[in-house]
Amino acid sequence: MLVVPPRAELRHRPLDTERLLLAPVEPTDASDLWLAVDTSRAHLEKWLPWVPFNTDPEASWRYCDASAVDWDHTRALRFAIRERATRRFLGVIGLESLAHLHQSADLGYWLRVDGVRRGYMTEAARTILAWAFGPLNVHRIRVAAATGNDASLGVIRRLGFQFEGVARQAERCQGRWLDHALFALLATDLVARTAASPSRAASS
């Protein structure tokens, strides 16, 4: 089974990287999230069908409130991504569709337009994956990206996910159908990868 910690625990002690802090999304993030979405609309709308429905600050508050409720009911675990030095809000990364019996989840993420191409999402996702396959006790994580979304596909490749197929016309966005490339990563993939890597002692 999955071992989901209380939101308060990770708000008090966020997951961190060299440049980032990752803490559960809460209603207090709403104004920062609204600003990030509204200033990045043209960038986000191309690939994310929910963006046109985030029409005002109240919509962002409802999303953040729903995210807190989803965490408390262990349905989804969404993190606000912030710069460590400035606490500036950059985007969201989360584990969606938690299936406790199967120890599985879907990975989702987005960044504001002025935070892209700086390695932030790869850095955030690596931390989330380590947490998920570690204390959260996840066995399988699935991720999907539109076949034309090169930036997202690049993140997925860097994270070591394995390609599993294409879901045709999986999503309608900006009046067009998007095919999704499907990938997954298993806890056993990481074990096998570690076992296959030569140790420092062996290589010295």
PyMOL commands that set and color helices and strands:
alter all, ss='L'
color gray80, all
select helices_A, chain A and resi 7-12+27-38+41-45+51-53+57-72+113-115+120-133+150-159+187-196+200-203
alter helices_A, ss='H'
color red, helices_A
select strands_A, chain A and resi 15-16+20-24+77-83+89-99+104-111+140-146+162-173+176-186
alter strands_A, ss='S'
color yellow, strands_A
deselect
rebuild
show_as cartoon
